[in-house]
Amino acid sequence: MIRRTWSTVDEVRQAATEGDAEAQRYLAVCYFNGQGLPHDEQQAAQWFRKAADQNDSIAQCYLGFCYQNGLGVPQESGVAARWYREAAEQGDPAAQFNLGVLYEKGDGVEENQAEALKWYRSAAEKKEPQAQFNLGTFYEHGRVVAQDFEEAVKWYRLAADQEIAPAQCNLGLCYQSGRGVPQDTREAVKWFLRAARQGDKTAQHNLGIHYAIMEAASDLTGDAAAETAPQTED
């Protein structure tokens, strides 16, 4: 597909007015982010809609996000789900992930964990990191699929390598407990640290427990710090 380019916002607007879907989407993004144009969610939603009606999957995903969060349009999760599905069925990974979230929560659609899993997997296989993390939690907890710690670790690692802090935290916990990987405290601490540095409170908690236990062991005070169990993230 040839990607069009424009030199100015006025050129984008002209192309959008003439019905070019890519220009309509680009103009909508400019309004949505306030790039080169005043931030205007209503204008953004209107131009996303024009591009979405021409089957532009990225615009459909954006429009779904607008409806899900009430940005420039009324907050309507059911309408959001419809637009996410339009984009998801064209293979858009962000839309697939967002549709999975709606099915997992029963937001705008009837709750359906199997459907959530299906869309998470589709997005995860396209390297969408949040979907990779969510898919990992399904395998770790045996939701819809059989519990499989090795598979959970696989997806956590893929998300963790893309700097998803909860995935880094859960991967650290897998190493700490030896679930799906050989037990390795040093590796666990490495992942807890990476998540903690991003502000992940669960990783900070788990890291604090680790250091408390180490300090207690060095002081020969035994199990005082071990009473608090490490936490995982869903």
HELIX and SHEET records of a PDB file:
HELIX    1   1 VAL A    9  THR A   17  1                                   9    
HELIX    2   2 ALA A   21  ASN A   33  1                                  13    
HELIX    3   3 GLU A   41  ALA A   52  1                                  12    
HELIX    4   4 SER A   57  ASN A   69  1                                  13    
HELIX    5   5 SER A   77  ALA A   88  1                                  12    
HELIX    6   6 PRO A   93  LYS A  105  1                                  13    
HELIX    7   7 GLN A  113  ALA A  124  1                                  12    
HELIX    8   8 PRO A  129  HIS A  141  1                                  13    
HELIX    9   9 PHE A  149  ALA A  160  1                                  12    
HELIX   10  10 ALA A  165  SER A  177  1                                  13    
HELIX   11  11 THR A  185  ALA A  196  1                                  12    
HELIX   12  12 LYS A  201  SER A  218  1                                  18    
HELIX   13  13 ALA A  224  GLU A  227  5                                   4    
END                                                                             
